[in-house]
């Protein structure tokens, strides 16, 4: 029954419009952001001034729920799509119906007006078709078969490409080639309900009932994916690509802010600090009771470097490592133990063979000391 307008960082709505008797659908702003239009379950369309609360206009004529409403690019006309199978165009100043189009044979649940031509708009319907309408002719000039009920249509900024979503498919159409299908994507597990474009890099975002939002690059490869808590019904990206808003079936509006490189660097620097002291002492002070069965994990034995080399039969390297240990700690016990082990194995001659003057000098120094 409400339309809420939220600020960028506000948890509570900064403005609400309550002039509806039943569920409100498809609120959209005019290009200048001063007017807001929305349909409703009762079949009425209301126009609001964003600075006030009273409805400026009410458009009556649809006999069933109006799910999609939008301004045409001239700002003086509103187009609407309804469950009564009609698509209507309204004059904003006089609230008069200018045109009614009845080409679809099922609910109209997708709408995208052209920003370059005020007489063009695209509709998508549950009759599996996507149609491009021209107000000058009063009928469709192009029809594409999506093969599934269409949930969303979206025009690229150049308006040479059109995106339609429905079923598990996201399809890209080339309007300059008469609506030829370019790409058919099937990356979601359930119905794809919404799509939007980023302003930088022309990345495509899609949301689905499988709770996933997928981001595609210009080659239509998935480059990013994030999950939501419930099935996704609607989605929008802020003009500066800093915020993504997602509406879900549980009634929650999820607003995500973009992380910058500086934020990522601070996060990684925090992670590099390693685990805190309490992680290492966790459970160390636990005292078992008298009747408890105490099961101890075997303590992992970490071999020294010379032990690893002896184990892999690198006898010459093992002797060098033992001599380095003596140089570093001034304790001859380890070096003597390695020499004794090499002698026991019968490989001491092999460890001493082929040495240059520098390495032999180290061994002689050790023996003299």
ROZA-555781 format. One record per residue (C-alpha): residue number from 1; x negated, y, z. Coordinates in Angstrom, 3 decimals. Example, Ala and Ser with C-alpha at 12.3 -4.5 7.8 and 13.67 -1.06 7.14 Angstrom:
BEGIN
NODE pos       px       py       pz
NODE   1  -12.300   -4.500    7.800
NODE   2  -13.670   -1.060    7.140
END
This chain:
BEGIN
NODE pos       px       py       pz
NODE   1    0.000    0.000    0.000
NODE   2   -3.025    2.295    0.307
NODE   3   -5.785    3.708   -1.858
NODE   4   -8.885    4.448    0.226
NODE   5  -11.757    6.650   -0.924
NODE   6  -15.064    5.922    0.824
NODE   7  -18.213    8.015    0.990
NODE   8  -21.651    6.661    0.142
NODE   9  -22.587    5.801    3.734
NODE  10  -19.204    5.971    5.503
NODE  11  -17.760    2.915    7.205
NODE  12  -14.323    4.560    7.385
NODE  13  -12.328    6.015    4.432
NODE  14  -12.811    9.747    3.953
NODE  15   -9.436   10.020    2.169
NODE  16   -6.334    7.826    1.843
NODE  17   -3.303    7.935   -0.438
NODE  18   -0.190    6.228    0.913
NODE  19    2.636    7.081   -1.510
NODE  20    3.250    3.428   -2.445
NODE  21    6.060    1.137   -1.349
NODE  22    4.217   -1.983   -2.510
NODE  23    0.683   -3.132   -3.362
NODE  24   -1.420   -0.549   -5.264
NODE  25   -3.601   -1.680   -8.195
NODE  26   -6.318   -0.413  -10.506
NODE  27   -7.155    3.034   -9.152
NODE  28   -9.451    4.984  -11.476
NODE  29  -10.833    8.529  -11.568
NODE  30  -10.726   11.005  -14.406
NODE  31  -14.115   11.915  -15.910
NODE  32  -14.442   15.071  -13.776
NODE  33  -13.554   13.159  -10.589
NODE  34  -10.678   15.526   -9.682
NODE  35   -7.705   13.297  -10.522
NODE  36   -6.941    9.705   -9.554
NODE  37   -4.370    7.394  -11.169
NODE  38   -3.152    4.023   -9.889
NODE  39   -0.467    1.454  -10.672
NODE  40    1.546   -0.624   -8.243
NODE  41    3.449   -3.874   -7.784
NODE  42    6.742   -1.985   -8.118
NODE  43    5.877   -0.936  -11.704
NODE  44    5.311    2.763  -10.940
NODE  45    2.193    4.765  -11.825
NODE  46    1.185    7.672   -9.614
NODE  47   -1.265   10.481  -10.261
NODE  48   -3.087   12.165   -7.346
NODE  49   -5.217   15.240   -6.903
NODE  50   -8.317   14.033   -5.043
NODE  51   -8.304   17.134   -2.818
NODE  52   -4.681   16.610   -1.700
NODE  53   -2.461   13.748   -0.587
NODE  54    0.764   14.327   -2.495
NODE  55    1.349   12.575   -5.840
NODE  56    1.223   15.142   -8.651
NODE  57    2.958   12.937  -11.234
NODE  58    4.905    9.690  -11.311
NODE  59    5.200    7.694  -14.531
NODE  60    8.208    5.361  -14.715
NODE  61    8.954    2.897  -17.496
NODE  62    7.267   -0.410  -16.706
NODE  63    9.571   -3.134  -15.432
NODE  64    6.866   -5.219  -13.694
NODE  65    3.616   -4.747  -11.807
NODE  66    1.030   -2.390  -13.340
NODE  67   -2.431   -3.843  -12.667
NODE  68   -4.541   -1.600  -14.930
NODE  69   -4.505    2.193  -15.356
NODE  70   -7.095    4.548  -16.781
NODE  71   -7.556    8.002  -18.271
NODE  72   -8.330    8.351  -21.945
NODE  73  -11.480   10.354  -22.594
NODE  74   -9.594   13.605  -23.353
NODE  75   -8.388   13.636  -19.710
NODE  76   -4.816   14.560  -20.680
NODE  77   -3.455   11.046  -21.299
NODE  78   -3.190    7.924  -19.167
NODE  79   -3.056    4.364  -20.509
NODE  80   -1.580    1.505  -18.475
NODE  81   -1.317   -2.288  -18.811
NODE  82    1.469   -4.211  -17.120
NODE  83    2.827   -7.680  -16.394
NODE  84    5.858   -6.767  -18.537
NODE  85    3.527   -7.493  -21.542
NODE  86    3.455   -3.838  -22.633
NODE  87    0.674   -1.298  -22.828
NODE  88    1.850    2.328  -22.533
NODE  89    0.271    5.750  -23.014
NODE  90    1.479    8.705  -20.908
NODE  91    1.093   12.458  -21.196
NODE  92   -0.323   13.867  -17.947
NODE  93    1.111   17.455  -18.046
NODE  94    4.690   16.403  -18.854
NODE  95    4.726   12.824  -17.422
NODE  96    6.334   11.671  -20.691
NODE  97    5.693    8.293  -22.309
NODE  98    3.912    8.860  -25.640
NODE  99    3.648    5.287  -26.897
NODE 100    4.515    1.700  -25.981
NODE 101    2.635   -1.241  -27.496
NODE 102    4.059   -4.770  -27.298
NODE 103    1.498   -6.913  -29.124
NODE 104    0.367   -9.042  -26.177
NODE 105    2.386  -12.117  -25.204
NODE 106    1.217  -12.448  -21.590
NODE 107    0.127  -10.318  -18.603
NODE 108   -2.302   -7.482  -19.398
NODE 109   -5.011   -7.550  -16.725
NODE 110   -7.970   -5.801  -18.456
NODE 111   -8.356   -2.300  -19.865
NODE 112  -11.278   -0.183  -21.099
NODE 113  -10.800    3.249  -22.749
NODE 114  -13.356    4.555  -25.246
NODE 115  -15.482    7.458  -23.998
NODE 116  -16.475    8.517  -27.502
NODE 117  -13.027    8.487  -29.129
NODE 118   -9.955    9.618  -27.098
NODE 119   -7.611    7.588  -29.332
NODE 120   -9.268    4.196  -28.824
NODE 121   -8.918    1.732  -25.946
NODE 122   -9.442   -2.001  -25.426
NODE 123   -7.089   -4.394  -23.629
NODE 124   -7.454   -7.985  -22.452
NODE 125   -4.576  -10.315  -21.669
NODE 126   -3.771  -13.712  -20.242
NODE 127   -2.717  -14.686  -23.786
NODE 128   -6.504  -15.237  -24.377
NODE 129   -6.873  -12.231  -26.716
NODE 130   -8.857   -9.004  -26.597
NODE 131   -7.413   -6.169  -28.714
NODE 132   -8.764   -2.784  -29.784
NODE 133   -5.954   -0.208  -30.178
NODE 134   -6.003    3.059  -32.101
NODE 135   -3.388    5.613  -31.006
NODE 136   -3.423    7.205  -34.463
NODE 137   -2.051    4.029  -36.046
NODE 138   -0.031    2.958  -33.015
NODE 139   -1.226   -0.671  -33.274
NODE 140   -4.272   -2.882  -32.817
NODE 141   -7.134   -2.530  -35.297
NODE 142   -9.127   -5.542  -34.064
NODE 143   -8.343   -8.815  -32.255
NODE 144  -10.818  -11.248  -30.639
NODE 145  -10.016  -14.722  -29.300
NODE 146  -11.625  -15.225  -25.890
NODE 147  -10.111  -18.757  -25.533
NODE 148   -9.385  -18.159  -21.828
NODE 149   -7.179  -15.731  -19.859
NODE 150   -9.049  -12.405  -20.000
NODE 151   -9.808  -10.855  -16.606
NODE 152  -12.031   -7.915  -17.591
NODE 153  -13.175   -5.967  -20.669
NODE 154  -16.112   -3.567  -20.775
NODE 155  -17.589   -1.309  -23.472
NODE 156  -21.319   -0.630  -23.743
NODE 157  -22.276    3.107  -23.822
NODE 158  -22.870    2.983  -27.596
NODE 159  -19.472    1.218  -27.926
NODE 160  -20.944   -1.087  -30.556
NODE 161  -20.756   -4.009  -28.099
NODE 162  -17.824   -5.233  -26.026
NODE 163  -17.921   -7.575  -23.018
NODE 164  -14.974   -9.791  -22.079
NODE 165  -14.764  -12.129  -19.089
NODE 166  -12.299  -14.924  -18.388
NODE 167  -12.506  -18.534  -17.304
NODE 168  -16.160  -19.371  -16.661
NODE 169  -17.249  -17.427  -19.737
NODE 170  -18.763  -14.002  -20.353
NODE 171  -18.634  -13.144  -24.064
NODE 172  -20.311  -10.332  -25.975
NODE 173  -18.648   -9.061  -29.184
NODE 174  -20.110   -6.918  -31.971
NODE 175  -17.454   -4.336  -32.873
NODE 176  -19.472   -3.027  -35.827
NODE 177  -19.159   -6.450  -37.436
NODE 178  -15.410   -6.627  -36.960
NODE 179  -15.435   -8.279  -33.537
NODE 180  -17.972  -11.040  -34.234
NODE 181  -18.978  -13.095  -31.190
NODE 182  -22.683  -12.581  -30.419
NODE 183  -23.241  -14.383  -27.112
NODE 184  -21.223  -16.723  -24.910
NODE 185  -22.558  -17.064  -21.342
NODE 186  -21.508  -19.772  -18.895
NODE 187  -23.544  -19.157  -15.732
NODE 188  -20.716  -19.068  -13.174
NODE 189  -18.964  -22.093  -11.644
NODE 190  -15.523  -20.473  -11.390
NODE 191  -13.500  -17.749  -13.098
NODE 192  -15.448  -14.549  -13.862
NODE 193  -13.185  -11.768  -12.611
NODE 194  -15.181   -8.568  -13.176
NODE 195  -18.144   -7.026  -14.963
NODE 196  -19.966   -3.688  -14.956
NODE 197  -23.067   -2.059  -16.429
NODE 198  -26.011   -0.350  -14.760
NODE 199  -26.848    3.116  -16.049
NODE 200  -30.597    2.391  -16.303
NODE 201  -31.887   -0.490  -18.394
NODE 202  -28.412   -1.523  -19.535
NODE 203  -28.282   -4.482  -17.165
NODE 204  -24.995   -6.379  -17.060
NODE 205  -23.509   -7.483  -13.725
NODE 206  -20.742  -10.073  -13.392
NODE 207  -18.754  -11.218  -10.356
NODE 208  -16.817  -14.449   -9.963
NODE 209  -14.554  -16.471   -7.700
NODE 210  -17.629  -18.641   -6.956
NODE 211  -18.835  -15.753   -4.687
NODE 212  -21.858  -14.982   -6.879
NODE 213  -22.919  -11.729   -8.527
NODE 214  -25.273  -12.289  -11.448
NODE 215  -27.450   -9.667  -13.129
NODE 216  -28.395  -10.087  -16.798
NODE 217  -31.132   -8.262  -18.709
NODE 218  -30.842   -6.970  -22.279
NODE 219  -31.539  -10.516  -23.567
NODE 220  -28.634  -11.841  -21.454
NODE 221  -30.904  -13.893  -19.188
NODE 222  -30.049  -14.033  -15.471
NODE 223  -32.735  -12.001  -13.683
NODE 224  -31.095  -11.683  -10.273
NODE 225  -28.343  -13.309   -8.240
NODE 226  -26.823  -12.576   -4.834
NODE 227  -24.020  -14.152   -2.823
NODE 228  -20.989  -12.663   -1.097
NODE 229  -18.892  -13.945    1.797
NODE 230  -15.738  -14.575   -0.275
NODE 231  -14.503  -14.790   -3.853
NODE 232  -15.100  -11.573   -5.812
NODE 233  -12.216   -9.684   -7.416
NODE 234  -13.751   -6.341   -8.398
NODE 235  -17.148   -4.682   -8.633
NODE 236  -18.688   -1.295   -9.467
NODE 237  -22.166    0.252   -9.634
NODE 238  -22.896    3.870   -8.655
NODE 239  -24.122    6.133  -11.514
NODE 240  -27.644    6.248  -10.035
NODE 241  -27.740    2.424   -9.634
NODE 242  -28.444    2.847   -5.908
NODE 243  -25.218    1.251   -4.637
NODE 244  -23.182   -1.815   -5.628
NODE 245  -19.628   -2.114   -4.260
NODE 246  -17.864   -5.494   -4.295
NODE 247  -14.221   -6.161   -3.395
NODE 248  -13.399   -9.655   -2.129
NODE 249  -10.359  -11.870   -1.526
NODE 250  -10.751  -11.620    2.265
NODE 251   -9.908   -7.889    2.100
NODE 252  -13.486   -6.747    2.700
NODE 253  -15.272   -4.116    0.612
NODE 254  -18.992   -4.936    0.574
NODE 255  -21.315   -1.987   -0.140
NODE 256  -24.963   -2.850   -0.832
NODE 257  -27.745   -0.292   -1.102
NODE 258  -30.725   -0.814   -3.354
NODE 259  -34.108   -1.490   -1.719
NODE 260  -37.038    0.505   -3.050
NODE 261  -40.648   -0.613   -3.379
NODE 262  -41.681    1.284   -0.235
NODE 263  -39.019   -0.541    1.788
NODE 264  -40.175   -3.879    0.370
NODE 265  -43.813   -3.081    1.218
NODE 266  -42.928   -2.257    4.834
NODE 267  -40.955   -5.505    5.067
NODE 268  -43.836   -7.588    3.682
NODE 269  -46.330   -5.823    5.987
NODE 270  -44.115   -6.721    8.951
NODE 271  -43.909  -10.315    7.819
NODE 272  -47.698  -10.581    7.510
NODE 273  -48.104  -10.015   11.240
NODE 274  -47.210  -13.662   11.760
NODE 275  -45.148  -15.232   14.541
NODE 276  -45.012  -13.639   17.972
NODE 277  -46.591  -15.093   21.107
NODE 278  -43.288  -16.439   22.422
NODE 279  -43.034  -18.736   19.377
NODE 280  -46.190  -20.553   20.482
NODE 281  -45.187  -20.885   24.151
NODE 282  -41.590  -21.901   23.373
NODE 283  -40.750  -25.057   25.321
NODE 284  -44.179  -25.260   26.999
NODE 285  -42.743  -24.508   30.452
NODE 286  -40.061  -27.216   30.185
NODE 287  -40.327  -29.705   33.039
NODE 288  -38.710  -33.140   32.413
NODE 289  -36.450  -34.605   35.066
NODE 290  -37.121  -37.868   36.795
NODE 291  -34.732  -39.940   34.644
NODE 292  -35.691  -38.312   31.334
NODE 293  -37.469  -40.212   28.617
NODE 294  -40.311  -38.011   27.446
NODE 295  -41.201  -38.499   23.787
NODE 296  -44.392  -36.732   22.808
NODE 297  -45.379  -35.929   19.274
NODE 298  -48.832  -37.150   18.286
NODE 299  -51.243  -34.234   18.276
NODE 300  -52.569  -33.639   14.788
NODE 301  -56.319  -34.023   14.561
NODE 302  -58.029  -31.337   12.530
NODE 303  -61.379  -32.487   11.127
NODE 304  -64.416  -30.257   11.061
NODE 305  -65.914  -29.382    7.707
NODE 306  -68.865  -31.777    8.077
NODE 307  -66.474  -34.577    9.111
NODE 308  -64.418  -34.022    5.939
NODE 309  -67.605  -34.115    3.849
NODE 310  -68.777  -37.321    5.552
NODE 311  -65.360  -38.815    4.932
NODE 312  -65.620  -38.013    1.219
NODE 313  -69.277  -39.268    1.058
NODE 314  -70.749  -35.821    0.327
NODE 315  -73.801  -36.550    2.484
NODE 316  -76.040  -33.711    1.276
NODE 317  -73.302  -31.106    1.846
NODE 318  -72.557  -32.583    5.293
NODE 319  -76.225  -32.107    6.312
NODE 320  -76.176  -28.501    5.039
NODE 321  -72.978  -27.756    6.993
NODE 322  -74.504  -29.266   10.157
NODE 323  -77.599  -27.061    9.765
NODE 324  -75.358  -23.971    9.316
NODE 325  -73.553  -24.908   12.551
NODE 326  -76.901  -24.974   14.376
NODE 327  -77.898  -21.600   12.863
NODE 328  -74.591  -20.047   13.937
NODE 329  -74.279  -21.506   17.471
NODE 330  -77.911  -22.405   18.383
NODE 331  -76.602  -25.751   19.667
NODE 332  -78.406  -28.700   18.066
NODE 333  -76.022  -31.431   19.290
NODE 334  -73.770  -31.384   16.190
NODE 335  -76.716  -31.383   13.772
NODE 336  -78.416  -34.250   15.597
NODE 337  -75.170  -36.237   15.630
NODE 338  -74.727  -35.786   11.848
NODE 339  -78.357  -36.853   11.190
NODE 340  -77.891  -39.955   13.386
NODE 341  -74.643  -40.810   11.553
NODE 342  -76.367  -40.419    8.162
NODE 343  -79.197  -42.669    9.360
NODE 344  -76.707  -45.253   10.637
NODE 345  -75.012  -45.294    7.239
NODE 346  -78.357  -45.620    5.475
NODE 347  -77.737  -42.437    3.464
NODE 348  -80.236  -40.066    5.169
NODE 349  -82.722  -40.449    2.308
NODE 350  -79.969  -39.563   -0.171
NODE 351  -79.096  -36.462    1.857
NODE 352  -82.745  -35.296    1.827
NODE 353  -83.460  -36.134   -1.816
NODE 354  -83.711  -33.497   -4.554
NODE 355  -83.952  -30.489   -2.220
NODE 356  -85.779  -27.269   -3.036
NODE 357  -88.325  -25.516   -0.830
NODE 358  -85.776  -23.225    0.842
NODE 359  -83.480  -26.013    2.075
NODE 360  -86.444  -28.169    3.167
NODE 361  -87.778  -25.213    5.186
NODE 362  -84.459  -25.048    7.106
NODE 363  -84.696  -28.778    7.961
NODE 364  -88.360  -28.439    9.069
NODE 365  -87.516  -25.413   11.236
NODE 366  -84.786  -27.419   12.916
NODE 367  -87.110  -30.370   13.549
NODE 368  -89.869  -28.120   14.948
NODE 369  -87.430  -26.421   17.326
END
